Amino acid sequence: MADRVAIILAAGVSSRMNTQMAKVLHEVCGRPMLAYVLDACREVGVSKVYVVVGFAAAQVQERFGNGSDVVWVRQERQLGTAHAVLCCKEHLEDFECETLVLCGDGPLIRAETLRTLIEKHEGGQSAAILATAVLEDPTGYGRIVRDAYGNIQGIVEDSDCTKEQRAINEVNPSYYLFNNKVLFSALDRVRPDNVKGEYYLTDALSGIIATGHKVLAVTAVRPEEAMGVNSRAQLSAASKIMQRRVQQTLMENGVTIVDPDNTWIDARAQIGQDTVIEPFTYIHGEVEIGRSCRVGPFAYLREGTVLEDDVVLGVYTEVKNSTLSEGVRARHHSFIGDATVGRNVNVGAGSITANYDGRKVNRTQIGDNCYIGSGAVLIAPLELRAGSHVSAGTVVSQESIDKLGEKAESDVST
């Protein structure tokens, strides 16, 4: 077993979300919240992740599949965070090294913060270490209680705080790293002596301190990272923060985003250098955009879209599950769905690929150097040879091309 594993808590029911879906499957910039936590663990060298699931467990497992580095652990009854970790005992009770414990509903987690936690732990030889945050409004978070020398004395959950403790601004956003043996020994001593009657992981931490082990609390979590998602409003707020991160990374890599506040780009999208994204563009799904493209304004790119270099998509153009080769121009009010479009093709205003026949989705293939006139309807399945010319307003089907013969493949018109 590796020197470091992680436990991710993803079993809870969120009444404030008012949902039938597992909370950790709600998306932030196109990806489930849990995906970001898994990524952060993998980035810091965690090779085995134990994901504790409960409510809608089958949904979570189906969405993420059976990755070789993920072990699914069931928490049949949600009795608190300490109980959730204890559900992993059969897998980890003999493990000698380090265990990260994180929450699956914290999508704003950064791998850099986990690295800080790991480095401080290794440098200080602590039995446990947690990363804390300082918030202007700490409502809802457990407060960090320190002594006069700054040493952590414990964590008090928000519902159990005294008036004085509620004034503490340093909070616990649930980033933990434990010596695994010490952790499970402490978990066995936790009791549900609190307002909610739950088994708190924070009580295990207090137990570790009480037995004389060294515990550190490092203020390493940025305020935005501390946000867990427990409501639709918090989901929206987390998405906005993540969107800023996505766009900042793209801009640092040479992409121009003209108006970031009025642009939305999926976290999975890849965009090449010197591409310009105009305002009110919406990019959703695994989309690839090459270099020196111009997209928008008011463009909509959907899952499976690939734009090669020097493609221009203009106002109210929608592209779905299609590959547009270098030099394609579709400047106005077009829909290109389930199509392969060759080099230097011009798609006129209002032209569409009619990809759905009422029963199934069909593909369109357009060769290099074709001209598609304004208002044309290309009825899939359809193949246009290179150099074809479709006059404005034409409805084209494979049947019509076959009937017209060879001439139709070089000059299709009404």
Long-range contacts (C-beta under 8 A, 24 or more apart in sequence): 1-48, 1-95, 1-97, 2-45, 2-46, 2-47, 2-48, 2-97, 3-97, 3-98, 4-44, 4-45, 4-46, 4-47, 4-97, 4-98, 4-99, 4-100, 4-118, 5-46, 5-47, 5-48, 5-49, 5-50, 5-92, 5-95, 5-97, 5-98, 5-99, 5-100, 5-180, 6-41, 6-46, 6-48, 6-49, 6-50, 6-99, 6-100, 6-101, 6-102, 7-49, 7-50, 7-51, 7-52, 7-84, 7-85, 7-88, 7-92, 7-99, 7-100, 7-101, 7-102, 8-34, 8-37, 8-38, 8-41, 8-49, 8-50, 8-51, 8-52, 8-102, 8-103, 8-104, 9-52, 9-81, 9-84, 9-85, 9-101, 9-102, 9-103, 9-104, 9-174, 10-34, 10-51, 10-52, 10-53, 10-60, 10-103, 10-104, 10-105, 11-52, 11-53, 11-54, 11-55, 11-57, 11-75, 11-78, 11-84, 12-54, 12-55, 12-78, 12-105, 13-54, 13-55, 13-78, 14-105, 14-230, 14-231, 16-230, 16-231, 17-230, 17-231, 17-232, 17-235, 18-232, 20-56, 21-56, 21-59, 22-53, 22-55, 22-56, 22-57, 22-59, 22-60, 23-55, 23-104, 23-105, 23-229, 23-230, 24-60, 24-104, 24-105, 25-56, 25-59, 25-60, 25-63, 26-229, 26-235, 28-107, 28-229, 28-235, 28-238, 28-239, 28-242, 28-267, 29-239, 29-242, 29-243, 29-246, 29-265, 29-266, 29-267, 30-266, 30-267, 30-268, 30-284, 30-285, 31-107, 31-266, 31-267, 31-268, 32-63, 32-64, 33-104, 33-105, 33-106, 33-107, 33-229, 33-238, 34-60, 34-64, 34-104, 35-64, 35-107, 36-106, 36-107, 36-108, 36-109, 36-242, 37-102, 37-103, 37-104, 37-106, 37-107, 37-109, 38-64, 38-70, 39-111, 40-102, 40-109, 40-110, 40-111, 40-114, 41-100, 41-102, 41-114, 42-69, 43-111, 43-114, 44-111, 44-114, 44-115, 44-118, 46-100, 50-88, 50-91, 50-92, 51-104, 52-84, 52-85, 52-87, 52-88, 54-78, 54-84, 79-192, 79-198, 79-199, 80-192, 80-196, 80-198, 80-199, 80-200, 80-201, 81-174, 81-198, 81-199, 81-200, 81-201, 81-202, 82-187, 82-190, 82-198, 82-199, 82-200, 82-201, 82-203, 82-204, 83-198, 83-199, 84-201, 85-183, 85-187, 85-201, 85-204, 86-184, 86-187, 86-188, 86-199, 89-184, 89-187, 92-180, 92-184, 93-184, 95-180, 95-181, 96-180, 96-181, 97-179, 97-180, 98-177, 98-178, 98-179, 98-180, 99-177, 99-178, 99-179, 99-180, 99-183, 100-176, 100-177, 101-174, 101-176, 101-177, 101-178, 101-183, 101-201, 102-174, 102-175, 102-176, 103-174, 103-228, 105-228, 105-229, 105-230, 106-173, 106-174, 106-225, 106-227, 106-228, 106-229, 107-229, 107-238, 107-242, 108-224, 108-225, 108-226, 108-227, 108-238, 108-241, 108-242, 109-175, 109-225, 110-222, 110-225, 113-175, 113-220, 113-221, 113-222, 113-225, 114-175, 116-218, 116-220, 117-175, 117-177, 117-218, 117-220, 118-177, 120-216, 120-218, 120-220, 121-177, 121-216, 124-214, 124-216, 125-214, 126-179, 126-213, 126-214, 126-215, 126-216, 127-178, 127-179, 127-182, 127-208, 127-213, 127-214, 127-215, 128-176, 128-177, 128-178, 128-179, 128-182, 128-183, 128-205, 128-208, 128-213, 128-215, 128-216, 129-176, 129-177, 129-215, 129-216, 129-217, 129-218, 130-172, 130-175, 130-176, 130-177, 130-205, 130-215, 130-216, 130-217, 130-218, 131-173, 131-175, 131-217, 131-218, 131-219, 131-220, 131-221, 132-170, 132-171, 132-172, 132-173, 132-217, 132-218, 132-219, 132-220, 132-221, 133-170, 133-171, 133-173, 133-219, 133-221, 133-222, 133-223, 133-225, 133-226, 134-169, 134-170, 134-171, 134-219, 134-223, 135-169, 135-171, 135-223, 135-226, 136-169, 136-223, 138-166, 138-168, 138-169, 138-170, 138-171, 140-230, 141-171, 141-172, 141-173, 141-226, 142-171, 142-172, 142-202, 143-168, 143-170, 143-171, 143-172, 144-168, 144-170, 144-171, 144-172, 144-217, 146-170, 146-217, 152-209, 152-215, 152-216, 152-217, 153-209, 154-202, 154-205, 154-206, 154-209, 155-202, 155-205, 155-206, 156-202, 157-194, 157-195, 157-196, 157-200, 157-202, 159-194, 159-195, 159-196, 160-194, 160-195, 170-219, 171-226, 172-202, 173-221, 173-225, 173-226, 173-227, 173-228, 174-201, 174-228, 175-220, 175-221, 176-201, 176-205, 178-208, 182-208, 182-213, 183-208, 186-211, 242-267, 263-296, 272-309, 290-326, 322-353, 325-368, 337-361, 338-362, 338-363, 338-364, 338-380, 339-363, 339-364, 339-365, 339-366, 339-380, 340-364, 340-365, 340-366, 341-366, 342-366, 342-367, 342-368, 342-369, 342-370, 342-386, 343-368, 343-369, 344-368, 344-369, 345-369, 345-370, 345-371, 345-372, 346-370, 346-371, 346-372, 347-372, 348-372, 348-373, 348-374, 348-375, 348-376, 348-392, 349-374, 349-375, 350-374, 350-375, 351-375, 351-376, 351-377, 351-378, 351-390, 352-376, 352-377, 352-378, 353-378, 353-380, 353-382, 354-378, 354-379, 354-380, 355-380, 384-409, 384-412, 385-409, 385-410, 388-412, 389-413
